[in-house]
Amino acid sequence: MTSLEAIQLVLAQGELTTVNLRDWITNNIVPLVLLAIAVILLWIGGRGDNAGVARRSIGLLVGLVALGIAVTGSGPAVGQALANLLVSTG
């Protein structure tokens, strides 16, 4: 079977999605990244740089919000809510 035939076979089976890849990243990569970030923040806090930990924690929260929006696919709803804060509809 050639690669062209394999591609045609996959396309003939229906819609291609990234659900399995997204689930694998969510279940495996994200916890490892969060663990690494926690260790780094504990290491920085152990040096006495509490202000540095606070700054990095705020950045971490913003990143986690962005990750949550991306993983759940709720970007359009969040964008609409933010637009409603700026524009009155009444």
Phi and psi in degrees as GROMACS dihedral restraints (atoms count N, CA, C in turn):
[ dihedral_restraints ]
;  ai    aj    ak    al  type     phi  dphi    fc
    3     4     5     6     1   -83.3    20    10
    4     5     6     7     1   167.3    20    10
    6     7     8     9     1   -65.9    20    10
    7     8     9    10     1   -33.4    20    10
    9    10    11    12     1   -64.9    20    10
   10    11    12    13     1   -41.5    20    10
   12    13    14    15     1   -65.3    20    10
   13    14    15    16     1   -39.0    20    10
   15    16    17    18     1   -64.3    20    10
   16    17    18    19     1   -41.2    20    10
   18    19    20    21     1   -64.4    20    10
   19    20    21    22     1   -43.2    20    10
   21    22    23    24     1   -63.2    20    10
   22    23    24    25     1   -38.0    20    10
   24    25    26    27     1   -64.2    20    10
   25    26    27    28     1   -43.4    20    10
   27    28    29    30     1   -65.2    20    10
   28    29    30    31     1   -44.1    20    10
   30    31    32    33     1   -66.4    20    10
   31    32    33    34     1   -31.6    20    10
   33    34    35    36     1   -71.4    20    10
   34    35    36    37     1   -20.2    20    10
   36    37    38    39     1   -78.7    20    10
   37    38    39    40     1   -11.9    20    10
   39    40    41    42     1   130.3    20    10
   40    41    42    43     1  -160.8    20    10
   42    43    44    45     1   -70.2    20    10
   43    44    45    46     1   136.5    20    10
   45    46    47    48     1   -90.2    20    10
   46    47    48    49     1   133.5    20    10
   48    49    50    51     1  -130.6    20    10
   49    50    51    52     1   166.3    20    10
   51    52    53    54     1  -110.7    20    10
   52    53    54    55     1    21.6    20    10
   54    55    56    57     1   -61.5    20    10
   55    56    57    58     1   -46.1    20    10
   57    58    59    60     1   -64.1    20    10
   58    59    60    61     1   -41.5    20    10
   60    61    62    63     1   -64.7    20    10
   61    62    63    64     1   -44.7    20    10
   63    64    65    66     1   -61.1    20    10
   64    65    66    67     1   -43.1    20    10
   66    67    68    69     1   -64.0    20    10
   67    68    69    70     1   -41.0    20    10
   69    70    71    72     1   -63.8    20    10
   70    71    72    73     1   -43.6    20    10
   72    73    74    75     1   -63.7    20    10
   73    74    75    76     1   -43.9    20    10
   75    76    77    78     1   -63.5    20    10
   76    77    78    79     1   -38.8    20    10
   78    79    80    81     1   -85.4    20    10
   79    80    81    82     1   -21.7    20    10
   81    82    83    84     1  -118.0    20    10
   82    83    84    85     1   -51.3    20    10
   84    85    86    87     1   -75.7    20    10
   85    86    87    88     1   -45.3    20    10
   87    88    89    90     1   -59.5    20    10
   88    89    90    91     1   -46.1    20    10
   90    91    92    93     1   -61.9    20    10
   91    92    93    94     1   -36.4    20    10
   93    94    95    96     1   -65.6    20    10
   94    95    96    97     1   -41.0    20    10
   96    97    98    99     1   -65.3    20    10
   97    98    99   100     1   -42.8    20    10
   99   100   101   102     1   -64.4    20    10
  100   101   102   103     1   -38.0    20    10
  102   103   104   105     1   -63.7    20    10
  103   104   105   106     1   -43.4    20    10
  105   106   107   108     1   -62.8    20    10
  106   107   108   109     1   -41.6    20    10
  108   109   110   111     1   -64.2    20    10
  109   110   111   112     1   -41.5    20    10
  111   112   113   114     1   -62.3    20    10
  112   113   114   115     1   -42.1    20    10
  114   115   116   117     1   -64.1    20    10
  115   116   117   118     1   -42.3    20    10
  117   118   119   120     1   -63.7    20    10
  118   119   120   121     1   -43.6    20    10
  120   121   122   123     1   -64.7    20    10
  121   122   123   124     1   -38.7    20    10
  123   124   125   126     1   -65.3    20    10
  124   125   126   127     1   -37.9    20    10
  126   127   128   129     1   -65.9    20    10
  127   128   129   130     1   -43.1    20    10
  129   130   131   132     1   -66.3    20    10
  130   131   132   133     1   -40.7    20    10
  132   133   134   135     1   -65.2    20    10
  133   134   135   136     1   -32.1    20    10
  135   136   137   138     1   -66.8    20    10
  136   137   138   139     1   -23.1    20    10
  138   139   140   141     1   -83.0    20    10
  139   140   141   142     1    -6.3    20    10
  141   142   143   144     1    93.4    20    10
  142   143   144   145     1     6.6    20    10
  144   145   146   147     1   -91.4    20    10
  145   146   147   148     1    71.6    20    10
  147   148   149   150     1   -67.4    20    10
  148   149   150   151     1   -33.9    20    10
  150   151   152   153     1   -65.3    20    10
  151   152   153   154     1   -37.6    20    10
  153   154   155   156     1   -65.7    20    10
  154   155   156   157     1   -38.2    20    10
  156   157   158   159     1   -65.1    20    10
  157   158   159   160     1   -41.5    20    10
  159   160   161   162     1   -63.7    20    10
  160   161   162   163     1   -44.4    20    10
  162   163   164   165     1   -61.7    20    10
  163   164   165   166     1   -44.7    20    10
  165   166   167   168     1   -69.6    20    10
  166   167   168   169     1   -31.5    20    10
  168   169   170   171     1   -67.8    20    10
  169   170   171   172     1   -37.5    20    10
  171   172   173   174     1   -64.3    20    10
  172   173   174   175     1   -44.5    20    10
  174   175   176   177     1   -62.2    20    10
  175   176   177   178     1   -37.5    20    10
  177   178   179   180     1   -63.8    20    10
  178   179   180   181     1   -42.9    20    10
  180   181   182   183     1   -62.8    20    10
  181   182   183   184     1   -41.8    20    10
  183   184   185   186     1   -62.7    20    10
  184   185   186   187     1   -42.5    20    10
  186   187   188   189     1   -64.2    20    10
  187   188   189   190     1   -39.3    20    10
  189   190   191   192     1   -66.8    20    10
  190   191   192   193     1   -36.4    20    10
  192   193   194   195     1   -63.7    20    10
  193   194   195   196     1   -44.9    20    10
  195   196   197   198     1   -62.7    20    10
  196   197   198   199     1   -40.8    20    10
  198   199   200   201     1   -64.2    20    10
  199   200   201   202     1   -42.3    20    10
  201   202   203   204     1   -62.6    20    10
  202   203   204   205     1   -40.1    20    10
  204   205   206   207     1   -65.8    20    10
  205   206   207   208     1   -41.6    20    10
  207   208   209   210     1   -68.2    20    10
  208   209   210   211     1   -40.6    20    10
  210   211   212   213     1   -72.3    20    10
  211   212   213   214     1   -38.5    20    10
  213   214   215   216     1   -83.0    20    10
  214   215   216   217     1   -16.0    20    10
  216   217   218   219     1    74.9    20    10
  217   218   219   220     1    22.9    20    10
  219   220   221   222     1   -95.5    20    10
  220   221   222   223     1    22.6    20    10
  222   223   224   225     1   -56.7    20    10
  223   224   225   226     1   -48.9    20    10
  225   226   227   228     1   -61.0    20    10
  226   227   228   229     1   -38.3    20    10
  228   229   230   231     1   -67.3    20    10
  229   230   231   232     1   -40.2    20    10
  231   232   233   234     1   -66.6    20    10
  232   233   234   235     1   -42.5    20    10
  234   235   236   237     1   -61.3    20    10
  235   236   237   238     1   -40.7    20    10
  237   238   239   240     1   -65.1    20    10
  238   239   240   241     1   -41.1    20    10
  240   241   242   243     1   -64.2    20    10
  241   242   243   244     1   -42.2    20    10
  243   244   245   246     1   -66.2    20    10
  244   245   246   247     1   -39.1    20    10
  246   247   248   249     1   -64.0    20    10
  247   248   249   250     1   -36.7    20    10
  249   250   251   252     1   -67.2    20    10
  250   251   252   253     1   -26.0    20    10
  252   253   254   255     1   -69.2    20    10
  253   254   255   256     1   -31.1    20    10
  255   256   257   258     1   -91.9    20    10
  256   257   258   259     1   -29.0    20    10
  258   259   260   261     1  -119.6    20    10
  259   260   261   262     1   126.4    20    10
  261   262   263   264     1   -82.3    20    10
  262   263   264   265     1   139.4    20    10
  264   265   266   267     1  -103.2    20    10
  265   266   267   268     1     7.6    20    10
